[in-house]
Amino acid sequence: MRVAFGLLAVGLAGGMWIDGATIFTEPPIVERAGYRVIEADLHVHTRYSDGVLSPLEVVLTARRAGLDAVAVTEHNMVLPAKMAAWFARLIDGPTVIVGEEVTSRRYHMLAFGLHDSISARADAREVVAAIRAQGGVAIAAHPVARFRDGFEGVELDGAEVVHPIAFGGGNAIDFRWSQMVEFYEHAYAADGSFTAVGASDYHFFRVLGLCRTYIFARDDSEAELVNALRDGRTVAVAPDGTRFGDPALASDLDREALRPPRVGYAPAGWFDAVTRSVAWLGMLALVVLRKRSSSASARH
């Protein structure tokens, strides 16, 4: 039993050291077209509704994913985002954009730069007005055919155009990635400043940062990121390499290779792989030994 505890302790200690020495190092500053390029995941949920991570854990996971910023957009509430923003400031973590996913049966709308929650009972036009009254930005969340009627005639600032369903999910007839692209391209044709957003719609597992928005900003403050989103200074990259957003900024984004997104559970080198294996071995040994101990106690 002591050996099992020892293995688990060594694995945990090694993992914490790796986090501190490699994963939690500051990502390099990338500049293009006179702006700083901020890598952000702009659609993230917590366990306050249907996610699995706490707001604090979201900040740590975003940092581990190499993100510069994250928008916490819980369903119909802003408290989790405010908690995440407080923690991010405390640990000097990624910038947190305080947001909300205004969620109704008719539409889902991402609101960035909020102070107070927005009622989902209102008409979408009224929701956009309420968001802008707070100085915020209104973005259509996964505007597939299922929600298209809810956005009819609504003057939005942008739309989520790259989403995990672009990787092959969303096979329902009214929930397909092609419908999101069609919605965005139609709106962009009518208004060239229409903001393109890529986001993971994160709830659980390893996909935080899988889809991200490249924001061209003067700095990484929340206020400046919201301004950039309002002005359409974004690029979203689809799995097939298609760029959405400002064509000039997309061209500058490609001028030099970007660092690949850090997504998933791949170990950070051989030492991380060994400590993970040791930790799992210790945990497995504890489970086996506990079962044997319980069986022995039952026989007596």
DOLOPA-426300 format. One record per residue (C-alpha): residue number from 1; residue in three letters; x negated, y negated, z negated. Coordinates in Angstrom, 1 decimal, padded with zeros to 4 digits, m for minus. Example, Ala and Ser with C-alpha at 12.3 -4.5 7.8 and 13.67 -1.06 7.14 Angstrom:
2
+-----+-----+--------+--------+--------+
!   n ! res !      x !      y !      z !
+-----+-----+--------+--------+--------+
!   1 ! ALA ! m012.3 !  004.5 ! m007.8 !
!   2 ! SER ! m013.7 !  001.1 ! m007.1 !
+-----+-----+--------+--------+--------+
This chain:
300
+-----+-----+--------+--------+--------+
!   n ! res !      x !      y !      z !
+-----+-----+--------+--------+--------+
!   1 ! MET !  000.0 !  000.0 !  000.0 !
!   2 ! ARG ! m002.8 ! m002.4 ! m000.8 !
!   3 ! VAL ! m004.5 ! m001.7 !  002.5 !
!   4 ! ALA ! m001.2 ! m002.5 !  004.3 !
!   5 ! PHE ! m000.9 ! m005.8 !  002.4 !
!   6 ! GLY ! m004.5 ! m006.5 !  003.2 !
!   7 ! LEU ! m004.0 ! m006.0 !  006.9 !
!   8 ! LEU ! m000.9 ! m008.2 !  007.0 !
!   9 ! ALA ! m002.8 ! m010.9 !  005.1 !
!  10 ! VAL ! m005.8 ! m010.8 !  007.4 !
!  11 ! GLY ! m003.5 ! m011.0 !  010.5 !
!  12 ! LEU ! m001.5 ! m013.9 !  009.1 !
!  13 ! ALA ! m004.6 ! m015.8 !  008.0 !
!  14 ! GLY ! m006.2 ! m015.3 !  011.5 !
!  15 ! GLY ! m003.0 ! m016.5 !  013.2 !
!  16 ! MET ! m002.9 ! m019.6 !  011.0 !
!  17 ! TRP ! m006.5 ! m020.3 !  011.8 !
!  18 ! ILE ! m005.9 ! m019.9 !  015.5 !
!  19 ! ASP ! m002.9 ! m022.3 !  015.3 !
!  20 ! GLY ! m005.0 ! m024.9 !  013.6 !
!  21 ! ALA ! m008.1 ! m024.5 !  015.7 !
!  22 ! THR ! m006.6 ! m024.1 !  019.2 !
!  23 ! ILE ! m002.9 ! m024.2 !  019.6 !
!  24 ! PHE ! m002.3 ! m027.4 !  017.5 !
!  25 ! THR ! m005.1 ! m029.4 !  019.2 !
!  26 ! GLU ! m003.8 ! m032.5 !  021.0 !
!  27 ! PRO ! m003.0 ! m032.0 !  024.6 !
!  28 ! PRO ! m005.1 ! m034.0 !  027.0 !
!  29 ! ILE ! m003.7 ! m037.4 !  028.2 !
!  30 ! VAL ! m002.8 ! m037.2 !  031.9 !
!  31 ! GLU ! m002.4 ! m040.4 !  033.9 !
!  32 ! ARG ! m000.9 ! m040.8 !  037.4 !
!  33 ! ALA !  000.2 ! m043.9 !  039.3 !
!  34 ! GLY ! m000.7 ! m046.2 !  036.4 !
!  35 ! TYR !  001.5 ! m044.3 !  034.0 !
!  36 ! ARG !  000.9 ! m041.7 !  031.3 !
!  37 ! VAL !  002.5 ! m038.4 !  032.3 !
!  38 ! ILE !  004.6 ! m037.0 !  029.4 !
!  39 ! GLU !  005.6 ! m033.4 !  029.6 !
!  40 ! ALA !  008.9 ! m033.0 !  027.9 !
!  41 ! ASP !  011.6 ! m030.4 !  027.3 !
!  42 ! LEU !  014.8 ! m032.5 !  027.2 !
!  43 ! HIS !  017.5 ! m030.0 !  026.2 !
!  44 ! VAL !  016.8 ! m028.1 !  022.9 !
!  45 ! HIS !  019.2 ! m026.6 !  020.3 !
!  46 ! THR !  018.7 ! m025.6 !  016.7 !
!  47 ! ARG !  020.3 ! m023.3 !  014.3 !
!  48 ! TYR !  022.7 ! m026.0 !  013.3 !
!  49 ! SER !  024.9 ! m024.6 !  016.0 !
!  50 ! ASP !  023.9 ! m021.7 !  018.3 !
!  51 ! GLY !  020.1 ! m021.8 !  018.2 !
!  52 ! VAL !  017.7 ! m019.8 !  016.0 !
!  53 ! LEU !  015.1 ! m022.3 !  014.9 !
!  54 ! SER !  015.4 ! m025.1 !  012.4 !
!  55 ! PRO !  014.7 ! m028.7 !  013.6 !
!  56 ! LEU !  011.3 ! m028.4 !  011.9 !
!  57 ! GLU !  010.5 ! m025.2 !  013.6 !
!  58 ! VAL !  011.5 ! m026.7 !  017.0 !
!  59 ! VAL !  008.8 ! m029.4 !  016.5 !
!  60 ! LEU !  006.2 ! m026.8 !  015.7 !
!  61 ! THR !  007.2 ! m024.6 !  018.7 !
!  62 ! ALA !  007.1 ! m027.6 !  021.0 !
!  63 ! ARG !  003.7 ! m028.4 !  019.8 !
!  64 ! ARG !  002.6 ! m024.8 !  020.4 !
!  65 ! ALA !  004.0 ! m025.0 !  023.9 !
!  66 ! GLY !  001.8 ! m027.9 !  024.7 !
!  67 ! LEU !  004.6 ! m030.4 !  025.1 !
!  68 ! ASP !  004.1 ! m034.1 !  024.5 !
!  69 ! ALA !  007.8 ! m034.7 !  023.8 !
!  70 ! VAL !  011.0 ! m032.9 !  023.1 !
!  71 ! ALA !  014.7 ! m034.0 !  023.0 !
!  72 ! VAL !  016.7 ! m032.3 !  020.3 !
!  73 ! THR !  020.2 ! m032.2 !  021.7 !
!  74 ! GLU !  022.4 ! m030.3 !  019.4 !
!  75 ! HIS !  026.1 ! m029.8 !  020.2 !
!  76 ! ASN !  028.1 ! m032.8 !  019.0 !
!  77 ! MET !  025.7 ! m034.0 !  016.3 !
!  78 ! VAL !  022.5 ! m036.0 !  015.9 !
!  79 ! LEU !  021.4 ! m035.0 !  012.4 !
!  80 ! PRO !  019.2 ! m032.1 !  013.5 !
!  81 ! ALA !  017.4 ! m034.5 !  016.0 !
!  82 ! LYS !  016.8 ! m037.0 !  013.2 !
!  83 ! MET !  015.4 ! m034.3 !  011.0 !
!  84 ! ALA !  013.1 ! m033.2 !  013.8 !
!  85 ! ALA !  012.0 ! m036.8 !  014.5 !
!  86 ! TRP !  011.2 ! m037.3 !  010.8 !
!  87 ! PHE !  009.1 ! m034.1 !  010.7 !
!  88 ! ALA !  007.3 ! m034.9 !  013.9 !
!  89 ! ARG !  006.2 ! m038.3 !  012.6 !
!  90 ! LEU !  005.1 ! m036.7 !  009.4 !
!  91 ! ILE !  002.7 ! m034.2 !  011.1 !
!  92 ! ASP !  001.9 ! m036.4 !  014.1 !
!  93 ! GLY !  003.6 ! m033.9 !  016.4 !
!  94 ! PRO !  005.3 ! m034.3 !  019.8 !
!  95 ! THR !  007.5 ! m037.3 !  020.2 !
!  96 ! VAL !  011.1 ! m036.4 !  019.4 !
!  97 ! ILE !  013.9 ! m038.1 !  021.4 !
!  98 ! VAL !  017.0 ! m038.3 !  019.2 !
!  99 ! GLY !  019.8 ! m036.9 !  021.3 !
! 100 ! GLU !  023.0 ! m034.9 !  021.5 !
! 101 ! GLU !  024.7 ! m032.6 !  023.9 !
! 102 ! VAL !  028.2 ! m034.0 !  024.0 !
! 103 ! THR !  030.1 ! m030.7 !  024.5 !
! 104 ! SER !  033.7 ! m030.3 !  025.6 !
! 105 ! ARG !  035.6 ! m027.8 !  027.8 !
! 106 ! ARG !  035.6 ! m030.3 !  030.7 !
! 107 ! TYR !  031.9 ! m031.3 !  030.7 !
! 108 ! HIS !  028.6 ! m031.1 !  028.9 !
! 109 ! MET !  026.6 ! m034.3 !  028.7 !
! 110 ! LEU !  023.1 ! m035.0 !  027.4 !
! 111 ! ALA !  022.7 ! m038.3 !  025.5 !
! 112 ! PHE !  019.2 ! m039.6 !  024.8 !
! 113 ! GLY !  018.2 ! m042.4 !  022.5 !
! 114 ! LEU !  021.1 ! m042.3 !  020.0 !
! 115 ! HIS !  021.6 ! m043.5 !  016.5 !
! 116 ! ASP !  025.1 ! m042.0 !  015.9 !
! 117 ! SER !  027.0 ! m039.1 !  017.2 !
! 118 ! ILE !  029.4 ! m039.5 !  020.1 !
! 119 ! SER !  032.9 ! m038.0 !  020.1 !
! 120 ! ALA !  033.4 ! m035.2 !  022.6 !
! 121 ! ARG !  037.2 ! m035.8 !  022.5 !
! 122 ! ALA !  036.8 ! m038.9 !  024.7 !
! 123 ! ASP !  037.0 ! m039.0 !  028.5 !
! 124 ! ALA !  033.6 ! m038.7 !  030.1 !
! 125 ! ARG !  033.6 ! m042.4 !  031.2 !
! 126 ! GLU !  034.2 ! m043.4 !  027.6 !
! 127 ! VAL !  031.4 ! m041.2 !  026.5 !
! 128 ! VAL !  029.0 ! m042.8 !  028.9 !
! 129 ! ALA !  030.1 ! m046.2 !  027.7 !
! 130 ! ALA !  029.5 ! m045.2 !  024.1 !
! 131 ! ILE !  026.1 ! m043.8 !  024.9 !
! 132 ! ARG !  025.0 ! m047.0 !  026.7 !
! 133 ! ALA !  026.4 ! m049.1 !  023.8 !
! 134 ! GLN !  023.7 ! m047.5 !  021.7 !
! 135 ! GLY !  021.1 ! m048.2 !  024.3 !
! 136 ! GLY !  021.0 ! m044.6 !  025.3 !
! 137 ! VAL !  020.9 ! m042.6 !  028.6 !
! 138 ! ALA !  023.7 ! m040.3 !  029.9 !
! 139 ! ILE !  022.6 ! m037.2 !  031.8 !
! 140 ! ALA !  024.8 ! m034.4 !  033.2 !
! 141 ! ALA !  023.9 ! m031.2 !  031.5 !
! 142 ! HIS !  023.8 ! m028.1 !  033.9 !
! 143 ! PRO !  026.3 ! m029.7 !  036.3 !
! 144 ! VAL !  027.5 ! m026.5 !  037.9 !
! 145 ! ALA !  030.8 ! m026.0 !  039.5 !
! 146 ! ARG !  032.4 ! m025.1 !  036.2 !
! 147 ! PHE !  031.9 ! m028.7 !  034.9 !
! 148 ! ARG !  032.1 ! m030.6 !  038.1 !
! 149 ! ASP !  035.6 ! m031.9 !  037.7 !
! 150 ! GLY !  034.7 ! m033.4 !  034.3 !
! 151 ! PHE !  032.1 ! m035.6 !  036.0 !
! 152 ! GLU !  034.3 ! m036.8 !  038.8 !
! 153 ! GLY !  034.0 ! m040.6 !  039.2 !
! 154 ! VAL !  031.7 ! m040.9 !  036.2 !
! 155 ! GLU !  028.7 ! m043.2 !  036.6 !
! 156 ! LEU !  025.8 ! m041.2 !  035.1 !
! 157 ! ASP !  022.1 ! m042.0 !  034.8 !
! 158 ! GLY !  020.9 ! m038.6 !  036.0 !
! 159 ! ALA !  021.4 ! m034.9 !  035.9 !
! 160 ! GLU !  019.7 ! m031.7 !  034.8 !
! 161 ! VAL !  018.5 ! m030.2 !  038.1 !
! 162 ! VAL !  015.9 ! m027.6 !  036.9 !
! 163 ! HIS !  017.2 ! m025.1 !  034.4 !
! 164 ! PRO !  016.3 ! m021.4 !  033.5 !
! 165 ! ILE !  019.1 ! m020.2 !  035.7 !
! 166 ! ALA !  016.8 ! m021.2 !  038.6 !
! 167 ! PHE !  014.8 ! m018.1 !  037.8 !
! 168 ! GLY !  017.6 ! m015.9 !  038.9 !
! 169 ! GLY !  020.3 ! m016.1 !  036.2 !
! 170 ! GLY !  023.7 ! m017.7 !  036.4 !
! 171 ! ASN !  025.3 ! m015.2 !  038.8 !
! 172 ! ALA !  028.9 ! m016.3 !  037.9 !
! 173 ! ILE !  030.6 ! m017.9 !  040.9 !
! 174 ! ASP !  030.9 ! m021.2 !  039.1 !
! 175 ! PHE !  027.6 ! m021.2 !  037.3 !
! 176 ! ARG !  024.7 ! m021.2 !  039.8 !
! 177 ! TRP !  021.5 ! m023.2 !  040.2 !
! 178 ! SER !  022.3 ! m024.1 !  043.8 !
! 179 ! GLN !  025.4 ! m026.0 !  042.4 !
! 180 ! MET !  023.2 ! m028.0 !  040.1 !
! 181 ! VAL !  020.9 ! m028.9 !  043.0 !
! 182 ! GLU !  023.8 ! m029.9 !  045.2 !
! 183 ! PHE !  025.2 ! m032.1 !  042.4 !
! 184 ! TYR !  021.9 ! m033.9 !  041.9 !
! 185 ! GLU !  021.1 ! m034.4 !  045.6 !
! 186 ! HIS !  024.5 ! m035.8 !  046.3 !
! 187 ! ALA !  024.1 ! m038.3 !  043.4 !
! 188 ! TYR !  020.6 ! m039.1 !  044.4 !
! 189 ! ALA !  021.6 ! m039.9 !  048.0 !
! 190 ! ALA !  024.1 ! m042.4 !  046.6 !
! 191 ! ASP !  021.7 ! m043.9 !  044.1 !
! 192 ! GLY !  017.9 ! m043.5 !  044.6 !
! 193 ! SER !  017.2 ! m044.1 !  041.0 !
! 194 ! PHE !  019.2 ! m041.1 !  039.8 !
! 195 ! THR !  017.1 ! m039.4 !  037.1 !
! 196 ! ALA !  015.9 ! m035.8 !  037.6 !
! 197 ! VAL !  015.7 ! m033.7 !  034.5 !
! 198 ! GLY !  014.1 ! m030.3 !  034.0 !
! 199 ! ALA !  014.9 ! m028.6 !  030.7 !
! 200 ! SER !  015.0 ! m025.1 !  029.1 !
! 201 ! ASP !  018.4 ! m025.5 !  027.3 !
! 202 ! TYR !  016.5 ! m023.8 !  024.5 !
! 203 ! HIS !  018.3 ! m021.6 !  022.0 !
! 204 ! PHE !  016.0 ! m018.7 !  021.2 !
! 205 ! PHE !  013.1 ! m016.5 !  022.3 !
! 206 ! ARG !  010.1 ! m017.8 !  024.2 !
! 207 ! VAL !  011.4 ! m020.2 !  026.9 !
! 208 ! LEU !  010.9 ! m023.6 !  025.2 !
! 209 ! GLY !  009.1 ! m025.7 !  027.8 !
! 210 ! LEU !  009.7 ! m023.1 !  030.6 !
! 211 ! CYS !  011.5 ! m025.9 !  032.5 !
! 212 ! ARG !  010.2 ! m029.4 !  031.7 !
! 213 ! THR !  010.4 ! m033.0 !  032.8 !
! 214 ! TYR !  007.4 ! m035.0 !  033.8 !
! 215 ! ILE !  008.1 ! m038.5 !  032.5 !
! 216 ! PHE !  006.0 ! m041.4 !  033.8 !
! 217 ! ALA !  005.7 ! m043.7 !  030.8 !
! 218 ! ARG !  003.5 ! m046.5 !  029.5 !
! 219 ! ASP !  003.2 ! m044.7 !  026.2 !
! 220 ! ASP !  004.7 ! m041.8 !  024.3 !
! 221 ! SER !  007.0 ! m043.7 !  022.0 !
! 222 ! GLU !  010.7 ! m042.6 !  021.9 !
! 223 ! ALA !  011.8 ! m046.1 !  023.1 !
! 224 ! GLU !  009.5 ! m046.0 !  026.1 !
! 225 ! LEU !  010.5 ! m042.5 !  027.1 !
! 226 ! VAL !  014.2 ! m043.4 !  027.0 !
! 227 ! ASN !  013.4 ! m046.5 !  029.2 !
! 228 ! ALA !  011.6 ! m044.3 !  031.7 !
! 229 ! LEU !  014.5 ! m041.9 !  031.8 !
! 230 ! ARG !  016.9 ! m044.8 !  032.4 !
! 231 ! ASP !  014.7 ! m046.1 !  035.2 !
! 232 ! GLY !  014.4 ! m042.7 !  036.9 !
! 233 ! ARG !  010.6 ! m042.4 !  036.4 !
! 234 ! THR !  010.7 ! m038.6 !  036.3 !
! 235 ! VAL !  009.8 ! m035.5 !  038.2 !
! 236 ! ALA !  011.3 ! m032.0 !  037.7 !
! 237 ! VAL !  009.6 ! m029.0 !  039.3 !
! 238 ! ALA !  011.6 ! m025.9 !  040.3 !
! 239 ! PRO !  010.2 ! m022.3 !  040.1 !
! 240 ! ASP !  009.7 ! m022.4 !  043.9 !
! 241 ! GLY !  007.7 ! m025.6 !  043.6 !
! 242 ! THR !  010.4 ! m027.9 !  044.9 !
! 243 ! ARG !  010.0 ! m031.4 !  043.4 !
! 244 ! PHE !  013.0 ! m033.5 !  042.3 !
! 245 ! GLY !  012.9 ! m037.1 !  041.4 !
! 246 ! ASP !  011.0 ! m040.2 !  042.7 !
! 247 ! PRO !  009.1 ! m039.1 !  045.8 !
! 248 ! ALA !  006.2 ! m041.4 !  045.2 !
! 249 ! LEU !  005.8 ! m040.2 !  041.6 !
! 250 ! ALA !  006.0 ! m036.6 !  042.8 !
! 251 ! SER !  003.2 ! m037.2 !  045.3 !
! 252 ! ASP !  001.1 ! m038.7 !  042.5 !
! 253 ! LEU !  001.8 ! m035.8 !  040.3 !
! 254 ! ASP !  000.3 ! m033.5 !  042.9 !
! 255 ! ARG ! m002.8 ! m035.6 !  043.4 !
! 256 ! GLU ! m004.6 ! m033.5 !  040.7 !
! 257 ! ALA ! m003.7 ! m030.1 !  039.4 !
! 258 ! LEU ! m001.7 ! m030.2 !  036.1 !
! 259 ! ARG ! m002.5 ! m027.8 !  033.2 !
! 260 ! PRO ! m000.2 ! m024.7 !  033.5 !
! 261 ! PRO !  002.7 ! m024.7 !  031.0 !
! 262 ! ARG !  002.0 ! m022.8 !  027.8 !
! 263 ! VAL !  005.1 ! m020.6 !  027.5 !
! 264 ! GLY !  005.6 ! m017.3 !  025.8 !
! 265 ! TYR !  003.7 ! m015.2 !  023.4 !
! 266 ! ALA !  000.4 ! m014.6 !  025.2 !
! 267 ! PRO ! m002.5 ! m014.6 !  022.7 !
! 268 ! ALA ! m005.0 ! m017.5 !  022.7 !
! 269 ! GLY ! m008.1 ! m015.3 !  023.3 !
! 270 ! TRP ! m009.4 ! m012.0 !  022.0 !
! 271 ! PHE ! m009.5 ! m013.1 !  018.4 !
! 272 ! ASP ! m005.8 ! m014.0 !  018.4 !
! 273 ! ALA ! m005.0 ! m010.7 !  020.0 !
! 274 ! VAL ! m006.9 ! m008.7 !  017.4 !
! 275 ! THR ! m005.3 ! m010.6 !  014.4 !
! 276 ! ARG ! m001.8 ! m010.1 !  015.9 !
! 277 ! SER ! m002.5 ! m006.4 !  016.2 !
! 278 ! VAL ! m003.8 ! m006.2 !  012.6 !
! 279 ! ALA ! m000.8 ! m008.0 !  011.3 !
! 280 ! TRP !  001.7 ! m005.7 !  013.2 !
! 281 ! LEU ! m000.2 ! m002.7 !  011.9 !
! 282 ! GLY !  000.0 ! m003.9 !  008.3 !
! 283 ! MET !  003.7 ! m004.6 !  008.7 !
! 284 ! LEU !  004.4 ! m001.2 !  010.2 !
! 285 ! ALA !  002.4 !  000.4 !  007.4 !
! 286 ! LEU !  004.5 ! m001.4 !  004.8 !
! 287 ! VAL !  007.7 ! m000.3 !  006.4 !
! 288 ! VAL !  006.6 !  003.4 !  006.5 !
! 289 ! LEU !  005.2 !  003.4 !  003.0 !
! 290 ! ARG !  008.4 !  001.7 !  001.7 !
! 291 ! LYS !  010.6 !  004.4 !  003.3 !
! 292 ! ARG !  008.4 !  007.2 !  001.9 !
! 293 ! SER !  008.6 !  005.6 ! m001.6 !
! 294 ! SER !  012.4 !  005.3 ! m001.4 !
! 295 ! SER !  012.7 !  008.9 ! m000.3 !
! 296 ! ALA !  010.5 !  010.1 ! m003.2 !
! 297 ! SER !  012.6 !  008.1 ! m005.7 !
! 298 ! ALA !  015.8 !  009.5 ! m004.3 !
! 299 ! ARG !  014.5 !  013.1 ! m004.8 !
! 300 ! HIS !  013.8 !  012.4 ! m008.4 !
+-----+-----+--------+--------+--------+
